[in-house]
Amino acid sequence: MRGARFVGPGPMVATCLIAAPIIGLLLVLIPFGGAPEHVINGVFFLALGSGWGSLAVLTARYGSQPQRWALAPALILLGAGVASVSWPGSVGNVVVAWIWPPILLGLVVFIGREAHRHLRSRSRRWVLYPVLSLLTLAAAGGTYETIAETLDAVAHPAPGRMVAVDGHRLHLNCRGTGRPTVVLISGFGEVSSAWSWIAGDVSRDTRVCSYDPAGRAWSESGEESQNASARARDLHDLLRQAGETGPHVLVGHSFGGLYARIFAARYPEDVAGMVLLDATHPDMFRLPSYPGIYEVYRRISALFPSLARLGVGRLAYASSRSGLPPQPRDEILAFLSTARLARDQRDEWAQGPAAMSQARSLTTIGDKPLVIVTAARGAQDGWLPLQQQLTELSTNVVQRLLSDAEHSGLLENQRQAAESSRAIRDVINAVRRSTPLGAE
């Protein structure tokens, strides 16, 4: 074409292949921040596909070295994006876990071969090959994670038993004998194995049950969203179906305190007493820093399922939960690294404001014994006054402020967990003797 001016491919390669993932990351953090995994994956694939498509079009129209082969990865990535957005659920999860890594690896081989043939520019070495290295690493990480999860399922069978509840099976692990039965309700993103120290300790005095809500650890997913009301109903039906008769002593840690309150409001006849272990207060959004913390984590946590599929979770959690005994620690790490648990955490966090609102429905448990254990070390501004307000839930209440205890340490640190066990025993004794807390 007369007057046409063609440019080398270097600037186009750099612009299209660097800008695309940056734009994709901004999209999943800002306008799509906090979205479900299939939306996050789909939007990011669409951004990457647009980058490769732009490379093919721009180099063909304005470049001295057309890279028409880039249409192939563009169409594959765009197709993957559309399929991911429109195809959520278990089938889509299987496709992403087992089929996508080899497809991605084949795409890397194709791109490398075509670029070697058609791209004569330093951008091939400084831009394209690093991109291909990252894609190869992603394919390898995805393959490793899928195989590791399969092996973990065999290595860590469910302790306790699986109980059918409303069309899905929930994991329940009870030990010990005696009344009242203690029911342990986990906090945000935690699995039942985190109660190892406390369950083993308290089970010497009475029966203790820990469980996993639908969609977490060994429990199957339910058909409906696991909001706080559904969790309370599932727990009530689980205990009934398993033959664990009440009234129970409810023990809630962190977010589990919200669920314990909702359960007590809905089923007061099934509650003999409560222990709140550094429990989340329904008015958390009144704290100065919490709204910002909540919003940032809401957006970032939505990326965790996608990252977990690449094996990032196994690296991130490798040294965590070190205070627990080896077996429950390994069980927890096997689940923490999975996209499934990351999805459950994302959903639970998104439901947090609604759970707080529903927990306000419990204003009192009357004179039923209540022990509040507060971990002061590392507490955010305003946390301690809210913990003090929890004492208003009962006229038979004791609060223990542990100055050297941390939030997670009340379960994971053996010495601090012993304080949690002591609080539970105090409530058990008060229930058995029908005496106020602290009475001889």
C-alpha positions as CSV (number, residue, x, y, z in Angstrom):
1,M,0.0,0.0,0.0
2,R,1.4,3.4,-1.0
3,G,2.4,5.5,2.0
4,A,1.9,2.6,4.4
5,R,4.3,2.6,7.3
6,F,5.1,-0.7,9.0
7,V,6.7,-1.1,12.4
8,G,8.6,-3.9,14.1
9,P,6.7,-6.4,16.2
10,G,8.6,-5.6,19.5
11,P,6.4,-2.8,20.8
12,M,3.2,-4.6,19.9
13,V,4.3,-7.8,21.6
14,A,5.3,-6.0,24.7
15,T,2.1,-3.9,24.8
16,C,-0.3,-6.7,24.1
17,L,1.2,-9.4,26.3
18,I,2.1,-7.3,29.3
19,A,-1.0,-5.1,29.3
20,A,-3.5,-8.0,29.0
21,P,-2.7,-9.7,32.4
22,I,-2.5,-6.3,34.1
23,I,-5.9,-5.3,32.7
24,G,-7.2,-8.7,33.7
25,L,-6.0,-8.3,37.3
26,L,-7.5,-4.8,37.6
27,L,-10.8,-6.2,36.3
28,V,-11.0,-9.0,38.8
29,L,-10.0,-6.7,41.7
30,I,-12.2,-3.6,40.9
31,P,-15.4,-4.0,38.8
32,F,-15.5,-7.8,39.4
33,G,-14.0,-7.7,42.8
34,G,-15.4,-10.4,45.2
35,A,-17.1,-12.3,42.3
36,P,-17.4,-16.1,42.4
37,E,-14.5,-18.2,41.0
38,H,-16.0,-19.0,37.6
39,V,-16.5,-15.3,37.0
40,I,-12.9,-14.4,38.1
41,N,-11.5,-17.1,35.9
42,G,-13.6,-16.2,32.9
43,V,-12.8,-12.5,33.1
44,F,-9.1,-13.1,33.4
45,F,-9.2,-15.6,30.4
46,L,-11.1,-13.0,28.4
47,A,-8.5,-10.4,29.1
48,L,-5.6,-12.7,28.1
49,G,-7.4,-13.8,25.0
50,S,-8.0,-10.2,24.0
51,G,-4.3,-9.5,24.4
52,W,-3.3,-12.3,22.0
53,G,-6.1,-11.3,19.6
54,S,-4.8,-7.7,19.6
55,L,-1.3,-9.0,18.8
56,A,-2.6,-10.9,15.8
57,V,-4.7,-8.0,14.4
58,L,-2.2,-5.2,15.1
59,T,0.8,-7.0,13.6
60,A,-1.2,-8.1,10.6
61,R,-2.3,-4.5,9.9
62,Y,0.5,-2.4,11.0
63,G,3.5,-4.6,11.6
64,S,6.4,-5.7,9.4
65,Q,6.1,-9.2,10.8
66,P,2.5,-10.4,10.9
67,Q,1.8,-12.8,13.8
68,R,-1.5,-14.3,12.5
69,W,-0.8,-17.5,14.5
70,A,-1.7,-15.5,17.7
71,L,-5.3,-15.9,16.7
72,A,-5.2,-19.5,17.9
73,P,-4.3,-18.8,21.5
74,A,-6.7,-15.8,21.4
75,L,-9.7,-18.0,20.3
76,I,-8.8,-20.7,22.9
77,L,-8.5,-18.3,25.7
78,L,-11.6,-16.3,24.7
79,G,-13.5,-19.6,24.4
80,A,-12.3,-20.6,27.9
81,G,-13.4,-17.3,29.3
82,V,-16.9,-17.6,27.9
83,A,-17.2,-21.2,29.0
84,S,-16.0,-20.4,32.5
85,V,-18.5,-17.6,33.0
86,S,-21.4,-19.5,31.6
87,W,-20.5,-23.0,33.0
88,P,-20.1,-22.8,36.8
89,G,-20.5,-25.8,39.1
90,S,-19.0,-29.2,39.7
91,V,-18.6,-30.1,36.0
92,G,-16.7,-26.8,35.3
93,N,-14.5,-27.5,38.3
94,V,-13.5,-30.9,36.9
95,V,-12.7,-29.4,33.5
96,V,-10.5,-26.7,35.1
97,A,-8.8,-29.2,37.3
98,W,-8.1,-32.1,34.9
99,I,-8.4,-30.8,31.3
100,W,-7.2,-27.3,31.4
101,P,-3.5,-27.9,32.5
102,P,-2.7,-30.2,29.5
103,I,-4.5,-27.8,27.1
104,L,-2.4,-24.9,28.5
105,L,0.8,-26.9,28.1
106,G,-0.1,-27.7,24.5
107,L,-0.8,-24.1,23.9
108,V,2.7,-23.2,25.2
109,V,4.3,-25.6,22.8
110,F,2.3,-24.2,19.9
111,I,3.1,-20.6,20.7
112,G,6.8,-21.4,21.2
113,R,7.0,-23.1,17.8
114,E,5.1,-20.5,15.9
115,A,7.0,-17.6,17.5
116,H,10.3,-19.2,16.6
117,R,9.2,-19.4,13.0
118,H,7.6,-16.0,12.6
119,L,8.8,-13.6,15.3
120,R,12.3,-12.2,14.7
121,S,12.6,-9.7,17.5
122,R,14.3,-9.3,20.8
123,S,10.8,-9.2,22.3
124,R,10.6,-13.0,21.8
125,R,13.4,-13.4,24.3
126,W,12.5,-10.6,26.7
127,V,8.7,-10.7,26.7
128,L,7.3,-13.8,25.0
129,Y,9.5,-16.5,26.5
130,P,9.0,-15.2,30.1
131,V,5.2,-15.3,29.4
132,L,5.5,-18.8,28.2
133,S,7.5,-19.7,31.3
134,L,4.7,-18.4,33.5
135,L,2.1,-20.4,31.5
136,T,4.2,-23.5,31.8
137,L,4.6,-23.0,35.5
138,A,0.8,-22.5,35.8
139,A,0.1,-25.8,33.9
140,A,2.6,-27.7,36.0
141,G,1.2,-26.2,39.2
142,G,-2.3,-27.1,38.2
143,T,-1.4,-30.6,37.4
144,Y,0.5,-31.1,40.7
145,E,-2.4,-29.6,42.7
146,T,-5.0,-31.9,41.1
147,I,-2.9,-35.0,41.7
148,A,-2.0,-33.9,45.3
149,E,-5.7,-33.4,46.1
150,T,-6.5,-36.8,44.8
151,L,-3.8,-38.4,47.0
152,D,-4.9,-36.3,50.0
153,A,-8.4,-37.7,49.7
154,V,-7.0,-41.2,50.1
155,A,-4.5,-40.3,52.9
156,H,-7.0,-38.4,55.1
157,P,-10.3,-40.3,55.4
158,A,-13.0,-38.6,57.4
159,P,-12.8,-39.2,61.2
160,G,-16.1,-39.8,62.8
161,R,-19.0,-40.4,60.4
162,M,-21.0,-38.9,57.5
163,V,-24.7,-38.1,58.2
164,A,-27.3,-37.4,55.6
165,V,-29.0,-34.0,56.0
166,D,-31.4,-32.5,53.5
167,G,-29.9,-34.2,50.5
168,H,-26.2,-33.9,51.3
169,R,-23.9,-35.6,53.8
170,L,-22.2,-33.7,56.6
171,H,-19.2,-34.7,58.6
172,L,-19.6,-35.2,62.3
173,N,-16.9,-36.3,64.7
174,C,-18.0,-37.1,68.3
175,R,-16.0,-38.6,71.1
176,G,-16.4,-39.1,74.9
177,T,-19.5,-39.8,77.0
178,G,-21.7,-37.8,79.3
179,R,-24.1,-34.9,79.4
180,P,-24.4,-32.2,78.3
181,T,-22.9,-32.7,74.8
182,V,-20.5,-30.0,73.8
183,V,-20.9,-28.8,70.1
184,L,-17.8,-27.1,68.7
185,I,-18.6,-24.5,66.0
186,S,-15.6,-23.4,63.9
187,G,-14.7,-19.9,62.9
188,F,-14.1,-18.4,59.4
189,G,-12.6,-20.9,57.0
190,E,-11.7,-23.4,59.6
191,V,-12.3,-27.2,59.6
192,S,-13.2,-29.5,62.4
193,S,-9.7,-30.8,62.9
194,A,-8.7,-27.4,64.3
195,W,-10.4,-28.4,67.5
196,S,-8.0,-31.3,68.2
197,W,-6.5,-30.0,71.5
198,I,-9.9,-29.0,72.9
199,A,-11.9,-31.9,71.7
200,G,-9.4,-34.4,73.1
201,D,-9.2,-32.6,76.4
202,V,-12.9,-32.0,77.1
203,S,-13.9,-35.5,75.9
204,R,-12.5,-36.9,79.1
205,D,-15.3,-35.2,80.9
206,T,-18.3,-35.3,78.6
207,R,-19.3,-35.9,75.0
208,V,-17.9,-33.5,72.4
209,C,-18.9,-33.1,68.8
210,S,-17.1,-31.1,66.1
211,Y,-18.4,-30.9,62.5
212,D,-17.9,-29.3,59.1
213,P,-20.6,-27.2,57.4
214,A,-21.7,-28.0,53.9
215,G,-19.0,-27.5,51.3
216,R,-16.1,-27.6,53.7
217,A,-13.6,-30.4,54.4
218,W,-15.3,-33.8,54.3
219,S,-18.8,-32.4,54.2
220,E,-20.7,-32.4,50.9
221,S,-22.0,-29.2,49.3
222,G,-25.6,-28.4,49.7
223,E,-27.9,-27.3,46.9
224,E,-28.5,-23.8,48.4
225,S,-26.1,-21.1,49.5
226,Q,-24.6,-21.7,52.9
227,N,-25.7,-18.5,54.6
228,A,-25.8,-18.3,58.4
229,S,-29.4,-19.4,58.7
230,A,-28.7,-22.5,56.5
231,R,-25.7,-23.3,58.7
232,A,-27.8,-23.2,61.9
233,R,-30.5,-25.3,60.3
234,D,-28.0,-27.9,59.0
235,L,-26.3,-28.1,62.4
236,H,-29.7,-28.6,64.2
237,D,-30.7,-31.3,61.7
238,L,-27.3,-32.9,61.8
239,L,-27.4,-33.4,65.6
240,R,-30.9,-34.7,65.4
241,Q,-30.2,-37.2,62.6
242,A,-27.1,-38.4,64.4
243,G,-29.0,-39.0,67.7
244,E,-27.0,-36.4,69.6
245,T,-29.7,-35.2,72.0
246,G,-29.7,-31.8,73.7
247,P,-29.7,-29.4,75.3
248,H,-26.1,-28.7,74.2
249,V,-23.3,-26.5,75.3
250,L,-22.4,-24.4,72.2
251,V,-18.8,-23.3,71.7
252,G,-18.1,-20.8,69.0
253,H,-14.7,-19.5,67.9
254,S,-14.4,-16.3,65.9
255,F,-17.2,-16.3,63.2
256,G,-18.5,-19.5,64.9
257,G,-19.7,-17.2,67.7
258,L,-22.2,-15.6,65.2
259,Y,-23.4,-19.1,64.2
260,A,-23.8,-20.1,67.8
261,R,-25.9,-17.1,68.5
262,I,-28.1,-17.7,65.5
263,F,-28.6,-21.4,66.6
264,A,-29.5,-20.3,70.1
265,A,-32.0,-17.8,68.8
266,R,-33.7,-20.4,66.6
267,Y,-33.5,-23.4,68.9
268,P,-33.3,-22.1,72.5
269,E,-34.6,-25.4,73.9
270,D,-31.5,-27.1,72.5
271,V,-29.0,-24.8,74.3
272,A,-27.9,-25.4,77.9
273,G,-25.0,-22.9,77.9
274,M,-22.5,-21.2,75.7
275,V,-18.8,-20.5,75.4
276,L,-17.6,-17.7,73.1
277,L,-13.9,-17.9,72.2
278,D,-12.8,-14.5,70.9
279,A,-16.1,-14.5,69.1
280,T,-17.0,-12.1,66.3
281,H,-19.4,-9.4,67.5
282,P,-22.4,-8.5,65.3
283,D,-21.4,-4.8,65.3
284,M,-17.9,-5.3,63.8
285,F,-18.6,-2.6,61.2
286,R,-18.7,0.0,64.0
287,L,-14.9,-0.5,64.5
288,P,-12.8,2.2,62.7
289,S,-10.8,-0.1,60.6
290,Y,-13.1,-3.0,60.0
291,P,-15.1,-1.7,56.9
292,G,-11.8,-1.2,55.0
293,I,-10.4,-4.5,56.1
294,Y,-13.6,-6.3,55.1
295,E,-13.8,-4.7,51.7
296,V,-10.1,-5.3,50.8
297,Y,-10.3,-8.9,51.9
298,R,-13.6,-9.4,50.1
299,R,-11.9,-8.6,46.8
300,I,-8.6,-10.4,47.4
301,S,-10.2,-13.6,48.8
302,A,-12.1,-14.0,45.5
303,L,-8.7,-14.6,43.8
304,F,-7.8,-17.4,46.2
305,P,-9.7,-20.3,44.5
306,S,-8.0,-19.6,41.2
307,L,-4.6,-19.3,42.8
308,A,-5.2,-22.5,44.8
309,R,-5.7,-24.4,41.5
310,L,-2.1,-23.5,40.6
311,G,-0.7,-25.0,43.9
312,V,-0.2,-21.6,45.5
313,G,-2.2,-22.6,48.6
314,R,0.3,-25.4,49.4
315,L,3.1,-22.9,49.4
316,A,1.2,-20.3,51.4
317,Y,0.0,-22.7,54.1
318,A,3.0,-25.0,54.3
319,S,4.2,-23.7,57.7
320,S,0.9,-22.8,59.2
321,R,-1.0,-24.6,62.0
322,S,2.3,-25.7,63.5
323,G,0.9,-25.7,67.1
324,L,-1.5,-28.6,66.4
325,P,-0.6,-32.3,66.6
326,P,0.7,-33.8,63.3
327,Q,-2.4,-35.6,62.2
328,P,-5.0,-32.8,62.5
329,R,-2.4,-30.4,61.2
330,D,-1.9,-32.5,58.0
331,E,-5.7,-32.8,57.6
332,I,-6.1,-29.1,57.8
333,L,-3.3,-28.3,55.4
334,A,-4.8,-30.8,52.9
335,F,-8.0,-28.9,52.8
336,L,-6.6,-25.3,53.2
337,S,-4.7,-25.7,49.9
338,T,-7.7,-26.5,47.8
339,A,-9.8,-24.3,45.6
340,R,-12.9,-25.9,47.2
341,L,-12.1,-24.5,50.6
342,A,-11.0,-21.2,49.1
343,R,-14.5,-21.0,47.5
344,D,-16.2,-21.7,50.8
345,Q,-14.1,-19.0,52.5
346,R,-14.9,-16.5,49.8
347,D,-18.6,-17.3,50.2
348,E,-18.5,-17.2,54.0
349,W,-16.8,-13.8,54.0
350,A,-19.3,-12.4,51.5
351,Q,-22.1,-13.7,53.8
352,G,-20.4,-12.0,56.8
353,P,-22.6,-8.9,57.1
354,A,-25.8,-11.0,56.8
355,A,-24.5,-13.4,59.5
356,M,-23.9,-10.4,61.8
357,S,-27.3,-9.1,61.2
358,Q,-29.0,-12.4,61.9
359,A,-26.9,-12.9,65.1
360,R,-28.4,-9.8,66.5
361,S,-31.7,-11.7,66.8
362,L,-30.2,-13.3,70.0
363,T,-30.3,-10.6,72.7
364,T,-30.2,-13.0,75.7
365,I,-30.0,-16.6,76.8
366,G,-31.4,-15.7,80.2
367,D,-29.5,-17.2,83.1
368,K,-27.9,-20.0,81.1
369,P,-24.2,-20.1,81.8
370,L,-22.0,-18.2,79.4
371,V,-18.2,-17.9,79.5
372,I,-16.5,-15.3,77.2
373,V,-12.8,-15.9,76.5
374,T,-11.0,-12.9,74.9
375,A,-7.6,-13.0,73.4
376,A,-6.0,-9.5,73.9
377,R,-2.7,-10.0,72.0
378,G,-2.9,-8.5,68.5
379,A,-6.5,-7.4,68.9
380,Q,-7.6,-4.6,66.6
381,D,-8.8,-1.2,67.9
382,G,-12.3,-1.5,69.4
383,W,-12.3,-5.3,69.7
384,L,-12.0,-5.5,73.5
385,P,-15.0,-3.2,74.2
386,L,-17.1,-5.3,71.8
387,Q,-16.1,-8.4,73.7
388,Q,-17.2,-6.8,76.9
389,Q,-20.6,-6.1,75.4
390,L,-21.0,-9.9,74.8
391,T,-21.5,-10.2,78.6
392,E,-24.9,-8.7,78.2
393,L,-26.2,-12.0,76.6
394,S,-26.6,-13.7,80.0
395,T,-27.1,-12.9,83.6
396,N,-24.9,-15.8,84.5
397,V,-21.7,-14.8,82.8
398,V,-17.9,-14.7,83.2
399,Q,-15.4,-13.0,80.9
400,R,-11.8,-14.0,80.9
401,L,-9.3,-11.6,79.3
402,L,-6.1,-13.4,78.3
403,S,-3.4,-10.8,77.8
404,D,-0.9,-13.2,76.2
405,A,-3.3,-15.2,74.0
406,E,-3.9,-14.7,70.3
407,H,-7.1,-15.2,68.3
408,S,-6.0,-18.4,66.6
409,G,-4.0,-19.6,69.6
410,L,-7.2,-20.3,71.6
411,L,-7.5,-23.4,69.4
412,E,-4.0,-24.1,68.0
413,N,-1.6,-23.3,70.9
414,Q,-1.8,-26.1,73.5
415,R,-1.4,-23.9,76.5
416,Q,-3.9,-21.3,75.3
417,A,-6.3,-24.1,74.1
418,A,-6.2,-25.4,77.7
419,E,-7.8,-22.1,78.8
420,S,-10.5,-22.7,76.2
421,S,-11.1,-26.2,77.6
422,R,-11.2,-24.8,81.2
423,A,-14.0,-22.4,80.1
424,I,-16.0,-25.2,78.6
425,R,-15.6,-27.3,81.7
426,D,-16.9,-24.4,83.8
427,V,-20.0,-24.2,81.8
428,I,-20.5,-28.0,81.8
429,N,-20.2,-28.0,85.6
430,A,-22.6,-25.1,86.0
431,V,-25.1,-26.9,83.8
432,R,-24.8,-30.2,85.7
433,R,-25.1,-28.7,89.1
434,S,-27.6,-26.0,88.2
435,T,-25.4,-23.4,89.9
436,P,-24.1,-20.0,88.9
437,L,-20.7,-19.8,87.3
438,G,-18.0,-19.5,89.9
439,A,-20.0,-21.1,92.7
440,E,-18.4,-23.8,94.7
